[in-house]
Amino acid sequence: MAEPRKPLRRGSSMLDAADEPASEVGRDQMRGVPTSESRIRLSRVVDSLNANLYGNVHGGAIMRLVDEAAGVVASRHSGGRAVTAVVDELQFVVPVHVGDIVTCDAQVNWTGRTSCEIGVRVTAQPWNQGGDSARHVASAYLVFVAIDDLEHPRVIPPVMPENDEDRRRFREAEIRRGTRLARREAIMRSREREHGGH
């Protein structure tokens, strides 16, 4: 008999779904998906509508591109709908300027039972320059949960790292997952002490 699926609720339950371990019922017969099968590159020219008060491209505009690219990868890998559960890390390195061509390279780094971590590297290049003018502007790690039509978490296939770089990404994603779990547990313990277990 199949394991009943729990409805996906907002708040802590989404985080729980995002950090479920991979070694559970439901994936034994699933074919692994090579990293390259869902990897994408998304490029866009950013204009003055995306500028902040300082004349650079607003960080929120970059975040939206990152989320869009990661969402496509998560949906491709999982074979259906996937929603953002956690933005684990987003580091801005240098500013993006109006007129830059912004490119997001995204791939699956790690998979759990119903979730996956997507890594996104963002580069920018002046629209009128080619060659080696692209610069690294941001890196991000997002966790997506795959859901069905009733918004229940659904089982996804495991990712199959294809080279040493993919295997490094997988290991580091597991470290980030462990850090999320430890942080959440420490916060819960702190709250329990503060409220006397109530």
N, C-alpha and C positions, 0 to 999 in steps of 0.2 A: 504494500500500500504506500502511495506517495506521501511524503512528508507535507503536512498542511502548511500553506504559506501565510505569513502574517502580513496584514495590511501595512503599507508604508505610511507612517505618520510623521508630521513635522516635529523637529526638535531632536531629542536624544535618540529616538528610534531610528532616524535616518543615519545618525552617526554610528549607531550599532550595526546597521546594515552595511555601512561603508567599511567597517573593520572586521567583518566576519572572516574567519580563517578559510583557507581553500579546501582543507581536507574534511569535507562533509558530504553527506548523501546527495546524489543528483548529478555529479559531474563525471562519474566513473566511465560512462559510455560516450562522453562528449569528445569530439575530435579537438585537439589543440589547434590554436590559430597562431601561425608565425607572426612575429612582430611586424614584418614588412607588409602583411596583408591589409592592415588597417592604418598604416602610417600615411600622413598627408602633409602637404605644404599649402598654406593659404596665404595669399598676398593681396594687399590692398593699398592704394594711394590714400594718404590721410590729408584732409584739407582744413581750411580755416574753421569749419564748423566744429572740428575736434580740438581746437586750441583752448588752452587755459589762459589765465590772466597774465601769464608771463610770456605768452607767444609760442610756447611749446605745446605738443599734443598732450591732452589731458590723460592722466594715468588711467582714468575710468574707461577711456576709449580703447586703450591697450588691453585692459582687463576684459572688455567685451570680446575683442578679437581672440584673445587667449581662450575664453570660455567657448566661443563658437568652434574654434579649431579642435579643442579637446572634446567637445560634445560630438562632433562628427566622428572622431576616432572611437570614442566609447560606443556609439551607436553601430558603427561598422563592425567592431569587434564582437559586440554582444548580439548583433543581429536584430536589433529593435530599439525601442525607446530606452534612453538612459538620462538620468537627471543629475545635476551637480549636487553633491552632498557636502564636500569639503574643499575649500581652497586651502591646501596645506601650507603652501609657501608661494610667495610672489615677490621676487627681488628685481627692482629697477636698477640698472647699471649706469646708463647714460640717457640723456633726454632724447626724445623723438621730435623732429621738427616738421612743421607744416610743409607738405610737398614730398615728404619721404615715402618711399615704398616700404611698407612694413610687411614682413614675412614671418609667419608662425610655422615652425616645423614641430609636429606633434606625433607622439606614438604611445602605445601602451607600455608601461614599465613593469606593472605587476597586476595580477588578478587574484581576487578572493573568490568566495562562493557566488556572491551576487554583485560584486563591485570590482572596479579596476582603478588603478592610478594611471593618469595620463601625464606625461612630461611634455612641456612646451618650451621651446627655445625661440626667442623673438629677436629678429635682426631688422635693421633699417638701413636704407640706402637712398641717397638723393635721387630724385626722379630723373635727373639729367646726367647722372654719372653711372658708369658700368664698372666692369673689372672687379677689383678687390676693395671697393669702397664700402661694402656692407659692414656694419658694426653690430656687435652683440649689445642689445639694449635691455633685455629682461629674460628671466627664467622663471618658470612656474610649475607647480605640481598640484594637480586637482584629482579628487576622488569622485567617481561617478557610480551611482547605483542603477542597475538595470531594472526596469519595471515593465509589467504587463499592462493590458488595457484597463485593468481595475486598480492600477497603481500599487500592485503588490510586488515586492522584490522577486526577481526571477533568476534562476541559475544561469551563469554564463560559462563559456568554454575557457579553459586555461590558456594563458599566453605561452608561446614557445619561443624563448630567446634564441636568436640565430647566430650570435657572435659574442665576442668578449665584451663589447660595449653594451650589448643588450643584457648580458648576465650581470654586469656591474650595475646597471640601472635597476635590475630586479632586486639585487641585494640591498641597494641603498633605499629602495622603496619599502622594503621590509623594515629597515631601521626607522624610517619615518612613521610607519604604521605603529611600531612598538613605542615610539615616542608619544604618539597621539593617545594610545591606550594608557600609558603610564601617567601622562598629564591629566587625563580625565579621571583616573582612579585617585590621584593625589588631590584633585579638586574636590571630589566626592568625600574623601576622608576628612578634608579640612572643613567642609560644610557640616559633616556629622559631628565633628568635635565642637564646632561653634554652636550648634543647636542641641547638643547633648544627645545625639542619636535620633532626634525627632525631625 
